[in-house]
Amino acid sequence: MRSAPQTCSVVSADGLFAEPINEYAVVSYIPEQLGEFITRLRQELVQGCIAKSHVTILPPRSLVSADAARDQLRERVSSFEAFAIEIPELRIFKNTAVIYAEISTGSEILQHMHDELNVGALAFEEPYAYHPHITLAQGLTPETVHERYELAVRRWNEGAPRHNVLIDNLTFVQNTSTNRWMDLNEFELRAALVI
């Protein structure tokens, strides 16, 4: 496990001052060329988007104790093996107008990880049923969703690198008052025998 330095406040690259807030999540960053491609696509779809491409394991939640949550993650992550995910298509969540990349291979593992981690110090009653995916665009106005979706599909079909990657770590993250997430701890998954 690697830890990020603990700070009371954050100054981002653009000079904005932010205070950490009681909102945490567990994610796995999408590695390699696919991760870079998705990050650039997010920036094109939503001007000013700074989010790094990731799949969320535990959606944002408030916690009673971040230290207890971190200890629980450290203990439970050792039971999970690295695994592959595959992205067959792009879709839209109709209720929230979120454009996302669907996950096929690896979806059941992500669901299992979510269920195993959403207990104890990390437990939270989430507003939506967990659906493994990679967010590409959110916060869009209803009239721009389909135009942005068509652009996403076009870019995906024109240049997305291979659509499968290895997920081999989880990152515990915390939000700030400017909605800029900070990495707190990274946890390595066990190496799988066959991937």
C-alpha positions as CSV (number, residue, x, y, z in Angstrom):
1,M,0.0,0.0,0.0
2,R,1.2,3.5,-0.9
3,S,0.1,6.5,1.0
4,A,-0.3,10.1,-0.2
5,P,0.9,12.8,2.2
6,Q,-1.8,13.9,4.5
7,T,-2.6,17.6,4.3
8,C,-5.2,20.0,5.8
9,S,-5.8,21.8,2.5
10,V,-4.9,21.3,-1.2
11,V,-3.8,23.8,-3.8
12,S,-4.4,22.4,-7.3
13,A,-2.2,23.0,-10.4
14,D,-4.5,25.9,-11.4
15,G,-4.0,27.6,-8.0
16,L,-7.4,26.9,-6.5
17,F,-7.4,26.4,-2.7
18,A,-9.6,23.5,-1.5
19,E,-10.5,22.0,1.8
20,P,-10.9,18.2,2.1
21,I,-14.5,17.3,2.8
22,N,-16.2,14.2,4.3
23,E,-16.8,12.4,1.0
24,Y,-14.8,9.4,0.1
25,A,-14.8,6.7,-2.7
26,V,-12.8,3.7,-3.8
27,V,-11.8,3.6,-7.5
28,S,-9.4,1.8,-9.8
29,Y,-7.7,4.0,-12.4
30,I,-7.8,2.7,-15.9
31,P,-4.2,2.1,-16.9
32,E,-2.2,2.4,-20.1
33,Q,-3.3,3.8,-23.4
34,L,-6.9,3.1,-22.8
35,G,-6.9,5.1,-19.6
36,E,-5.2,8.0,-21.4
37,F,-7.6,7.8,-24.2
38,I,-10.7,7.9,-21.9
39,T,-9.2,10.8,-19.9
40,R,-8.8,12.8,-23.1
41,L,-12.3,11.9,-24.3
42,R,-13.8,13.0,-21.0
43,Q,-12.0,16.4,-21.4
44,E,-13.4,16.7,-24.9
45,L,-17.0,15.8,-23.8
46,V,-17.1,18.1,-20.8
47,Q,-15.1,21.3,-20.9
48,G,-13.0,21.7,-17.8
49,C,-13.2,18.0,-16.8
50,I,-10.2,17.1,-14.7
51,A,-11.2,13.6,-13.6
52,K,-8.7,10.8,-14.5
53,S,-10.4,7.8,-16.1
54,H,-11.4,5.2,-13.5
55,V,-14.0,2.6,-12.6
56,T,-15.7,3.3,-9.3
57,I,-15.8,0.4,-6.8
58,L,-17.5,2.3,-3.9
59,P,-19.3,5.5,-5.0
60,P,-18.9,8.7,-3.0
61,R,-20.0,8.4,0.6
62,S,-19.5,10.2,4.0
63,L,-17.7,8.2,6.6
64,V,-17.6,8.2,10.4
65,S,-13.9,7.4,10.4
66,A,-11.6,7.6,7.4
67,D,-8.9,5.8,9.4
68,A,-11.2,2.9,10.2
69,A,-12.2,2.7,6.5
70,R,-8.6,2.7,5.4
71,D,-7.8,-0.1,7.9
72,Q,-10.8,-2.1,6.6
73,L,-9.6,-1.6,3.0
74,R,-6.1,-2.7,3.9
75,E,-7.5,-5.9,5.5
76,R,-10.0,-6.8,2.8
77,V,-8.1,-5.9,-0.4
78,S,-5.7,-8.8,0.2
79,S,-8.5,-11.3,-0.7
80,F,-9.0,-9.8,-4.2
81,E,-7.0,-10.9,-7.2
82,A,-6.1,-8.7,-10.2
83,F,-8.5,-9.2,-13.0
84,A,-9.3,-8.0,-16.6
85,I,-12.2,-5.8,-17.6
86,E,-13.5,-5.4,-21.2
87,I,-15.6,-2.5,-22.6
88,P,-17.9,-3.6,-25.4
89,E,-19.9,-0.4,-25.9
90,L,-20.8,3.1,-24.8
91,R,-24.3,3.8,-23.3
92,I,-26.3,6.5,-21.4
93,F,-27.9,6.2,-17.9
94,K,-31.3,7.6,-18.8
95,N,-32.2,8.7,-15.2
96,T,-29.1,10.8,-14.7
97,A,-28.0,11.6,-18.3
98,V,-24.5,10.2,-17.7
99,I,-22.6,8.8,-20.7
100,Y,-20.6,5.8,-19.8
101,A,-18.5,2.9,-21.0
102,E,-20.2,-0.4,-20.3
103,I,-18.1,-3.2,-18.7
104,S,-18.7,-6.8,-19.7
105,T,-15.8,-9.0,-18.7
106,G,-15.0,-8.2,-15.1
107,S,-18.5,-6.8,-14.2
108,E,-19.3,-9.7,-11.8
109,I,-15.9,-9.2,-10.0
110,L,-16.5,-5.5,-9.6
111,Q,-20.0,-6.2,-8.2
112,H,-18.6,-8.7,-5.8
113,M,-15.9,-6.3,-4.7
114,H,-18.5,-3.6,-4.2
115,D,-20.6,-5.9,-2.1
116,E,-17.7,-7.1,0.0
117,L,-16.4,-3.6,0.7
118,N,-19.7,-1.8,1.3
119,V,-19.8,-3.0,4.9
120,G,-18.5,-1.9,8.3
121,A,-16.6,1.4,8.3
122,L,-17.2,1.8,4.5
123,A,-21.0,1.0,4.6
124,F,-23.3,3.5,2.9
125,E,-26.8,3.4,1.6
126,E,-26.2,4.4,-2.0
127,P,-28.9,6.3,-3.9
128,Y,-28.5,4.1,-7.0
129,A,-28.0,0.4,-7.5
130,Y,-24.3,-0.3,-8.2
131,H,-23.7,-0.7,-11.9
132,P,-20.0,-1.3,-12.9
133,H,-19.1,1.3,-15.5
134,I,-16.6,4.0,-16.6
135,T,-18.1,7.5,-16.6
136,L,-17.3,9.5,-19.7
137,A,-19.5,12.6,-19.2
138,Q,-21.9,13.8,-16.5
139,G,-23.5,17.1,-15.5
140,L,-24.7,17.6,-19.1
141,T,-27.9,19.6,-19.9
142,P,-30.6,17.3,-21.3
143,E,-30.4,18.9,-24.7
144,T,-26.7,18.2,-25.1
145,V,-26.7,14.5,-24.0
146,H,-27.4,12.9,-27.3
147,E,-25.0,15.2,-29.2
148,R,-22.2,14.4,-26.7
149,Y,-23.0,10.7,-26.8
150,E,-22.8,10.6,-30.6
151,L,-19.4,12.4,-30.4
152,A,-18.2,9.9,-27.8
153,V,-19.2,6.9,-30.0
154,R,-17.6,8.5,-33.0
155,R,-14.3,9.1,-31.1
156,W,-14.5,5.6,-29.6
157,N,-14.9,3.9,-32.9
158,E,-12.2,6.1,-34.6
159,G,-9.4,5.7,-32.1
160,A,-10.0,3.8,-28.8
161,P,-7.1,1.4,-28.1
162,R,-7.8,-2.2,-27.2
163,H,-10.9,-2.3,-25.0
164,N,-9.6,-4.5,-22.2
165,V,-7.1,-3.8,-19.4
166,L,-5.9,-5.3,-16.2
167,I,-7.2,-3.9,-12.9
168,D,-4.5,-4.6,-10.3
169,N,-5.0,-1.9,-7.6
170,L,-7.6,0.2,-5.8
171,T,-7.3,3.8,-4.7
172,F,-9.0,5.3,-1.6
173,V,-9.9,8.9,-2.6
174,Q,-11.3,12.0,-0.8
175,N,-13.2,14.9,-2.4
176,T,-12.5,18.6,-1.7
177,S,-14.6,21.7,-1.5
178,T,-13.8,22.4,-5.2
179,N,-14.8,18.9,-6.3
180,R,-11.2,17.9,-7.0
181,W,-10.5,14.4,-5.7
182,M,-7.3,13.5,-3.9
183,D,-5.6,10.1,-3.8
184,L,-5.2,9.0,-0.2
185,N,-4.0,5.4,-0.4
186,E,-3.3,2.9,-3.1
187,F,-3.8,-0.8,-2.5
188,E,-2.4,-3.5,-4.7
189,L,-4.5,-6.5,-5.6
190,R,-3.0,-10.0,-5.4
191,A,-1.4,-11.2,-8.6
192,A,-3.7,-13.7,-10.3
193,L,-2.3,-17.0,-11.4
194,V,-3.8,-16.7,-14.9
195,I,-4.9,-13.4,-16.4
